Amino acid sequence: AQVSIKDAASPLSKRKSFTLRPYYGRLITFSQVLSDFLMVFACYMGSYFLYTDVLAKPSPQSLQAFIWFALGAGLLYVLILDRVGMYLREVSLLNVKELRGIFHTGIYAAAAILSVSFYIRSVTLSRITLTAAILATPVLLYLQRQIFYQLHLLFHQMGWAQKHVFIYGAGNIVTHLAKRMF
């Protein structure tokens, strides 16, 4: 039996090349959690430096103590974002769920942080620092997630996470849905 070069090469050509598709969902979720944590941490640290450097006021906490506080705030936000369902892979038109989830997370996290600062007397925080962080965090989280959403669309256009979808229907809503998906 003769074997041609073409036949000998065919098993190699049938090997699948590495693709991100099987890991895409987990990578997106992990990077979103990490990005949210870092954004919250950056907001709290930015508010600390706004108070100590820009306003040139002495902080009631040392930098090291505030770093631990900011890390705790980042963890709290990520836990609440998960509880609110912000890491589920759902698509909402006009990102209404995204805005609502971040708004609810901001309220829950602010209530928890303000409660801690009020009831635990060993924790002394600047009201200006805390207010700046509580107000800036939801706004910057939403902007960060909008950038993340645009990157997600770019990854879809590059073919990294394509899935076949069948859209049945007609009209403006279906057209808008198709445009958002593709």
Residue frames relative to the residue before (quaternion, step in Angstrom):
aa qw qx qy qz dx dy dz
A 1.0000 0.0000 0.0000 0.0000 0.00 0.00 0.00
Q 0.2697 -0.7625 0.5704 0.1433 3.47 -0.81 1.04
V 0.1779 -0.7574 0.6212 0.0944 3.51 -1.12 0.78
S 0.2869 -0.7612 0.5555 0.1723 3.51 -0.66 1.04
I 0.6513 -0.5148 0.3915 0.3969 3.54 -1.29 0.38
K 0.6176 0.5504 -0.3439 0.4443 3.53 1.06 -0.73
D 0.6735 0.4835 -0.2993 0.4722 3.61 0.92 -0.84
A 0.6536 0.5131 -0.3215 0.4541 3.59 0.98 -0.76
A 0.6936 0.4695 -0.2819 0.4681 3.58 1.04 -0.65
S 0.5412 0.6705 -0.3992 0.3132 3.59 1.12 -0.46
P 0.6365 0.5027 -0.3805 0.4443 3.71 0.88 -0.61
L 0.6465 0.5090 -0.3280 0.4641 3.59 1.04 -0.64
S 0.6756 0.4927 -0.3035 0.4568 3.55 0.99 -0.76
K 0.6314 0.5364 -0.3415 0.4437 3.59 1.22 -0.36
R 0.4849 0.6524 -0.4470 0.3734 3.61 1.22 -0.15
K 0.4146 -0.6999 0.5256 0.2489 3.50 -1.03 0.80
S 0.3926 -0.6891 0.5508 0.2600 3.52 -1.01 0.77
F 0.6183 -0.5536 0.4011 0.3877 3.56 -1.20 0.50
T 0.0083 0.7905 -0.6114 0.0350 3.53 -0.91 0.94
L 0.4897 -0.6763 0.4761 0.2760 3.55 -1.16 0.59
R 0.4321 0.7506 -0.4410 0.2355 3.59 1.19 -0.31
P 0.7006 0.4529 -0.3218 0.4477 3.67 0.74 -0.81
Y 0.7451 0.3977 -0.2035 0.4952 3.59 1.11 -0.64
Y 0.4269 0.7570 -0.4335 0.2384 3.56 1.27 -0.26
G 0.6720 0.5128 -0.3079 0.4366 3.60 0.82 -0.95
R 0.6861 0.4718 -0.2844 0.4752 3.57 0.92 -0.90
L 0.6414 0.5201 -0.3277 0.4591 3.58 1.02 -0.76
I 0.6454 0.5141 -0.3169 0.4676 3.56 0.98 -0.84
T 0.6739 0.4905 -0.3037 0.4616 3.59 0.87 -0.92
F 0.6571 0.5044 -0.3138 0.4640 3.59 0.90 -0.88
S 0.6899 0.4681 -0.2939 0.4676 3.60 0.85 -0.90
Q 0.6213 0.5276 -0.3474 0.4637 3.61 1.11 -0.60
V 0.6440 0.5076 -0.3200 0.4746 3.59 0.96 -0.85
L 0.6698 0.4949 -0.2955 0.4681 3.57 0.90 -0.93
S 0.6566 0.5091 -0.3085 0.4631 3.60 0.95 -0.85
D 0.6470 0.5102 -0.3223 0.4661 3.59 0.97 -0.81
F 0.6471 0.5215 -0.3152 0.4581 3.57 0.93 -0.92
L 0.6939 0.4743 -0.2778 0.4651 3.58 0.86 -0.96
M 0.6293 0.5294 -0.3397 0.4563 3.60 1.06 -0.68
V 0.6524 0.4940 -0.3181 0.4787 3.60 0.93 -0.83
F 0.6392 0.5220 -0.3191 0.4659 3.57 0.94 -0.89
A 0.6659 0.5007 -0.2975 0.4663 3.59 0.93 -0.90
C 0.6368 0.5241 -0.3343 0.4561 3.62 0.99 -0.75
Y 0.6890 0.4692 -0.2897 0.4704 3.57 0.87 -0.89
M 0.6667 0.4768 -0.3110 0.4811 3.59 0.95 -0.78
G 0.6221 0.5366 -0.3365 0.4603 3.59 1.06 -0.70
S 0.6584 0.4897 -0.3161 0.4761 3.58 0.99 -0.76
Y 0.6098 0.5407 -0.3480 0.4633 3.59 1.11 -0.64
F 0.7059 0.4461 -0.2663 0.4814 3.57 0.88 -0.93
L 0.5583 0.5664 -0.3873 0.4663 3.58 1.17 -0.47
Y 0.6973 0.4705 -0.2682 0.4696 3.57 0.91 -0.92
T 0.7625 0.4017 -0.2225 0.4557 3.58 0.80 -0.97
D 0.7649 0.3672 -0.2004 0.4898 3.61 0.96 -0.80
V 0.7321 0.4161 -0.2518 0.4769 3.60 0.71 -1.02
L 0.7555 0.3459 -0.1975 0.5202 3.57 0.85 -0.96
A 0.2835 -0.8125 0.4623 0.2140 3.58 1.37 -0.23
K 0.4182 0.6768 -0.4900 0.3565 3.54 0.91 0.98
P 0.4854 -0.6543 0.4819 0.3225 3.57 -1.07 0.62
S 0.3668 -0.7377 0.5286 0.2048 3.54 -0.89 0.94
P 0.4915 -0.6592 0.4718 0.3183 3.59 -1.03 0.67
Q 0.7210 0.3542 -0.2268 0.5507 3.58 1.27 -0.24
S 0.4928 -0.6152 0.5130 0.3398 3.54 -1.19 0.51
L 0.6584 -0.5029 0.3751 0.4158 3.56 -1.24 0.36
Q 0.6573 0.5160 -0.3168 0.4488 3.59 0.90 -0.86
A 0.6536 0.4988 -0.3138 0.4749 3.61 0.95 -0.83
F 0.6756 0.4821 -0.3068 0.4658 3.59 0.97 -0.78
I 0.5807 0.5562 -0.3821 0.4555 3.62 1.08 -0.58
W 0.6552 0.4920 -0.3144 0.4794 3.60 0.93 -0.83
F 0.6337 0.5208 -0.3252 0.4705 3.57 1.03 -0.77
A 0.6677 0.4951 -0.2987 0.4689 3.61 0.94 -0.87
L 0.6237 0.5180 -0.3384 0.4777 3.60 1.05 -0.68
G 0.6471 0.5087 -0.3085 0.4768 3.57 1.03 -0.79
A 0.6379 0.5137 -0.3227 0.4745 3.58 1.03 -0.77
G 0.6335 0.5277 -0.3293 0.4602 3.59 1.01 -0.76
L 0.6553 0.4973 -0.3030 0.4811 3.56 0.97 -0.86
L 0.6374 0.5309 -0.3234 0.4552 3.59 0.97 -0.85
Y 0.6626 0.5008 -0.3064 0.4651 3.59 0.88 -0.90
V 0.6586 0.5038 -0.3213 0.4574 3.61 0.89 -0.87
L 0.6516 0.5074 -0.3203 0.4641 3.60 0.96 -0.81
I 0.6745 0.4741 -0.2980 0.4811 3.58 0.94 -0.84
L 0.6221 0.5299 -0.3453 0.4615 3.61 0.98 -0.75
D 0.6454 0.5010 -0.3173 0.4813 3.57 1.02 -0.75
R 0.6647 0.5129 -0.3004 0.4525 3.57 0.93 -0.89
V 0.6690 0.4872 -0.2868 0.4826 3.58 1.07 -0.74
G 0.5272 -0.6649 0.3877 0.3601 3.59 1.26 -0.28
M 0.3804 0.7627 -0.4562 0.2560 3.57 1.18 0.43
Y 0.6878 0.4496 -0.3005 0.4843 3.61 1.21 -0.13
L 0.4435 0.6442 -0.4812 0.3959 3.56 1.24 0.34
R 0.4186 -0.7176 0.4986 0.2476 3.55 -1.02 0.75
E 0.2700 0.7404 -0.5591 0.2577 3.52 0.30 1.30
V 0.2715 -0.7356 0.5958 0.1736 3.53 -1.16 0.57
S 0.0439 -0.7759 0.6286 0.0285 3.55 -0.86 0.94
L 0.5089 -0.6384 0.4777 0.3244 3.52 -1.00 0.79
L 0.8499 0.0968 -0.1324 0.5008 3.52 -1.03 0.94
N 0.4663 -0.7160 0.4133 0.3148 3.61 1.26 0.39
V 0.1840 0.8076 -0.5351 0.1663 3.58 1.00 0.81
K 0.6471 0.5109 -0.3234 0.4644 3.60 0.95 -0.83
E 0.6150 0.5577 -0.3348 0.4457 3.55 1.05 -0.78
L 0.6857 0.4791 -0.2789 0.4717 3.57 0.82 -1.00
R 0.6652 0.5022 -0.3003 0.4639 3.58 0.91 -0.91
G 0.6686 0.5095 -0.3006 0.4505 3.59 0.91 -0.87
I 0.6675 0.4803 -0.3017 0.4825 3.57 0.96 -0.81
F 0.6167 0.5360 -0.3403 0.4655 3.59 1.05 -0.71
H 0.6740 0.4804 -0.2941 0.4779 3.59 0.88 -0.92
T 0.6366 0.5267 -0.3265 0.4590 3.58 0.98 -0.81
G 0.6442 0.5267 -0.3190 0.4537 3.58 0.96 -0.83
I 0.6609 0.4947 -0.3065 0.4739 3.58 0.98 -0.81
Y 0.6777 0.4903 -0.2983 0.4597 3.61 0.86 -0.94
A 0.6788 0.4843 -0.2950 0.4666 3.57 0.90 -0.91
A 0.6372 0.5160 -0.3321 0.4663 3.60 0.97 -0.79
A 0.6480 0.5097 -0.3259 0.4628 3.60 0.94 -0.82
A 0.6664 0.4958 -0.3062 0.4651 3.59 0.94 -0.84
I 0.6903 0.4759 -0.2872 0.4631 3.59 0.87 -0.92
L 0.6556 0.4922 -0.3170 0.4769 3.59 0.97 -0.77
S 0.6206 0.5331 -0.3416 0.4626 3.59 1.06 -0.68
V 0.6496 0.5074 -0.3160 0.4698 3.55 0.93 -0.88
S 0.6985 0.4700 -0.2861 0.4576 3.58 0.85 -0.92
F 0.6720 0.4899 -0.3010 0.4667 3.61 1.13 -0.53
Y 0.7732 0.3920 -0.1973 0.4578 3.59 0.79 -0.98
I 0.7129 0.3689 -0.2560 0.5387 3.60 1.05 -0.55
R 0.2974 -0.8139 0.4786 0.1418 3.53 -0.24 1.30
S 0.5995 0.5726 -0.3730 0.4167 3.60 1.15 -0.41
V 0.6512 0.4590 -0.3089 0.5195 3.58 1.27 -0.30
T 0.0029 0.7921 -0.6082 0.0509 3.54 -0.55 1.20
L 0.0031 -0.8092 0.5849 -0.0557 3.54 -0.63 1.16
S 0.5041 -0.6051 0.5188 0.3326 3.52 -1.22 0.52
R 0.4674 -0.6843 0.4814 0.2855 3.59 -0.85 0.91
I 0.6281 0.5278 -0.3365 0.4622 3.59 1.05 -0.71
T 0.6490 0.5122 -0.3145 0.4665 3.58 0.94 -0.88
L 0.6860 0.4893 -0.2813 0.4592 3.55 0.86 -0.97
T 0.6613 0.5020 -0.3092 0.4638 3.59 0.93 -0.85
A 0.6510 0.5094 -0.3200 0.4629 3.59 0.92 -0.85
A 0.6759 0.4872 -0.3000 0.4645 3.58 0.93 -0.85
I 0.6729 0.5023 -0.3047 0.4495 3.59 0.90 -0.90
L 0.6905 0.4606 -0.2828 0.4806 3.60 1.03 -0.70
A 0.7027 0.4841 -0.2761 0.4423 3.60 0.94 -0.84
T 0.6166 0.6120 -0.3556 0.3447 3.58 0.96 -0.80
P 0.7015 0.4401 -0.3176 0.4620 3.68 0.68 -0.84
V 0.6308 0.5358 -0.3398 0.4467 3.59 1.01 -0.76
L 0.7177 0.4365 -0.2560 0.4783 3.58 0.83 -0.96
L 0.5881 0.5444 -0.3723 0.4681 3.60 1.12 -0.52
Y 0.6573 0.5014 -0.3148 0.4664 3.58 0.94 -0.85
L 0.6611 0.4935 -0.3126 0.4708 3.61 0.92 -0.85
Q 0.6366 0.5208 -0.3229 0.4682 3.58 1.00 -0.81
R 0.6787 0.4805 -0.2970 0.4694 3.58 0.95 -0.80
Q 0.6034 0.5324 -0.3658 0.4677 3.60 1.12 -0.50
I 0.6331 0.5012 -0.3203 0.4955 3.58 1.03 -0.76
F 0.6366 0.5290 -0.3142 0.4649 3.55 0.99 -0.86
Y 0.6390 0.5269 -0.3153 0.4633 3.58 1.02 -0.83
Q 0.6492 0.5063 -0.3168 0.4709 3.59 0.97 -0.80
L 0.6313 0.5106 -0.3258 0.4844 3.59 1.06 -0.73
H 0.6170 0.5481 -0.3275 0.4600 3.56 1.05 -0.80
L 0.6526 0.4971 -0.3098 0.4807 3.58 0.98 -0.82
L 0.6303 0.5301 -0.3232 0.4661 3.57 1.02 -0.79
F 0.6473 0.5110 -0.3163 0.4689 3.60 0.97 -0.83
H 0.6316 0.5173 -0.3312 0.4730 3.58 1.05 -0.71
Q 0.6562 0.5056 -0.3112 0.4657 3.57 0.96 -0.82
M 0.6614 0.4925 -0.2999 0.4796 3.57 1.13 -0.64
G 0.5223 -0.6772 0.3844 0.3476 3.57 1.29 -0.15
W 0.4201 0.7324 -0.4551 0.2826 3.58 1.19 0.24
A 0.8217 0.1468 -0.0536 0.5480 3.59 1.04 -0.59
Q 0.2439 0.8016 -0.5173 0.1742 3.54 1.02 0.67
K 0.0362 -0.7449 0.6659 0.0194 3.49 -1.17 0.77
H 0.4625 -0.6607 0.5118 0.2960 3.52 -1.11 0.66
V 0.0571 -0.7972 0.6005 -0.0251 3.53 -0.88 1.04
F 0.1881 -0.7514 0.6234 0.1065 3.52 -1.08 0.81
I 0.0990 -0.7882 0.6069 0.0249 3.56 -0.68 1.14
Y 0.0960 -0.7969 0.5963 0.0137 3.50 -0.68 1.13
G 0.6115 0.5339 -0.4130 0.4127 3.55 -0.76 1.03
A 0.2370 -0.7448 0.6040 0.1558 3.50 -1.35 -0.02
G 0.5817 0.5992 -0.4285 0.3450 3.52 -1.26 0.26
N 0.7495 -0.4273 0.2903 0.4140 3.51 -1.38 0.03
I 0.6530 0.5278 -0.3312 0.4304 3.59 0.93 -0.83
V 0.6741 0.4800 -0.2972 0.4763 3.58 0.91 -0.88
T 0.6295 0.5240 -0.3335 0.4668 3.59 1.00 -0.75
H 0.6611 0.4943 -0.3052 0.4748 3.58 0.94 -0.87
L 0.6361 0.5289 -0.3199 0.4619 3.58 1.00 -0.83
A 0.6594 0.5037 -0.3043 0.4678 3.58 0.93 -0.87
K 0.6521 0.5071 -0.3203 0.4637 3.60 0.96 -0.77
R 0.6578 0.5108 -0.3081 0.4599 3.58 1.02 -0.80
M 0.6924 0.4840 -0.2790 0.4565 3.56 1.03 -0.75
F 0.7733 0.2616 -0.1415 0.5599 3.56 1.05 -0.70
